[in-house]
Structure formats: structure tokens, C-alpha cells
Amino acid sequence: MDVQTQTELEAAAFRRLLQHLRTHTEVQNIDLMILADFCRNCLAKWYSAAASEKGLEVSYAEAQARVYGMPYSEWKSRHQTEATPEQLQAFEDRQKRRQAQQQQQQ
């Protein structure tokens, strides 16, 4: 497969991922962080960083709007729920496991 085709396929998969996340607003960012160690905000940070690597200026807020399909503040007021105590505990446990793994790798 040539590089151009690979890039186009990767871009299509990324667009599909964004559409999937926009459709499934019931999946909260904390759930993504617990299960996969990334969330929509991570995608926005990666998007902004990728733009910067290409010499383009895409602010974090602009990247969030691209990922969320609307300004983050609007998405948050429409779809974000308060994290439950169970979610917060699971997130804390995930962070501890991640830190332990990083220390073992050093």
C-alpha cells in the first residue's frame, strides 16, 4: 500500500471514530479514560499537536470543536454528566495501575 492511500484510510478511520463518539454521547470521557486511557480531550490535544508539527496553528479549543462537533462548552452542557463515586474510584485505580506500570518499565 502506498503512503497516500494509507494516509487516506487512516483519515477515514479517524473521521469514523469521531462520528461514532459524537453519536454515542452516553459514553462519558471518564469512561473512556478508565477503559482506554484516552478521551475526546486527548484526541483534541493530539489533533492540535499534529497541526503544530505541520506548522499550522490549531488551538486546543478549535481542536475540541472538531472532535466534539461543537464547542466543548456546548457539548459539556448538553451531554456531560457528573462523575459517579464509582467512576471516580475506577479512574483513580486506573491511574495507580498506570503509574505502577510506568515505574516497572523504568
Buried (B, 14 or more C-beta within 10 A) or exposed (E): EEEEEEEEEEEEEBEEEBEEBBEEBEBBBBBBBBEEEEBBBBBBBBBBEEBEEEEEEBEBEBBBBBBBBBEBEEBBEEBEEEBEEEBEEBBEEBEEEEEEEEEEEE
